[in-house]
Amino acid sequence: MLVGLFKTIFFLITFYYLFKIIGRLLLPYLMKKGVERMQKQQQGAASNYQQQAQQQEGKVTVQKNSQKKSNHVVDDNEGEYVDFEEVK
């Protein structure tokens, strides 16, 4: 029983230092990649904003979504009824 306790403590200490060493080597690389990815996203968003801002001021453009074509006609007596109670 005492031998099992020492083995468990030994493995815990070994894994702790192993993860600590790997973390020091691997974490900066992962952080660098994450920062680079966020910078690319910000640059893409900034370029999209600049393209939209280059449109003439005061010019109105209407973009229609051609995928949503509906031939459904709504009658006058169709609709959504919402029951409510008056709160005093």
Secondary structure as UniProt FT lines:
FT   HELIX           2..53
FT   TURN            57..58
FT   TURN            66..67
FT   TURN            76..77
//
